[in-house]
Structures are given as structure tokens and as C-alpha cells.
């Protein structure tokens, strides 16, 4: 996989180039949690199959989807 292909992957980009502030107020590298990984897999499948991207996620803030 070339460097450009890696950057086109949101997961690669997020985990290597983005930082977030954790609950303690410290700046830490962004790491996907399980819910975020599932959403990313669904997004990739939807995009690959040409469907319109629309998502309704209940309790999104509790699962970290708003951060995603």
C-alpha cells in the first residue's frame, strides 16, 4: 500500500495524525474504539457499493461516534 493510499484511509489518517483531548484534559493520539471501528466498516461497505450515506445512531455520544 502506497503512502497516498494509506492517507485515503480515514482510520490510518486518524490514528496517525489526529489528537484528541481525553477526560483528564490531556492531549492523546486518536484511537478507534469498537463502535467507531464498526461504523468505519459500515461506511467502507456503503461507499464501495454505491449507496447513499445516511446514518441514525442512537446513544452516539456515549459510544464516541460524535468524536468520530
Residue pairs with C-beta under 8 A, 6 or more apart in sequence:
6 12
6 13
7 13
10 40
10 43
11 32
11 37
11 40
14 30
14 32
15 29
15 30
15 31
15 32
18 29
18 30
19 27
19 28
19 29
19 30
20 27
20 28
20 30
20 67
21 27
21 28
22 28
30 67
32 40
32 68
33 63
33 64
35 63
35 64
35 65
36 63
36 64
36 65
36 67
36 68
39 55
39 57
39 65
39 68
40 68
42 55
43 53
46 52
46 53
47 53
57 63
57 65
60 66
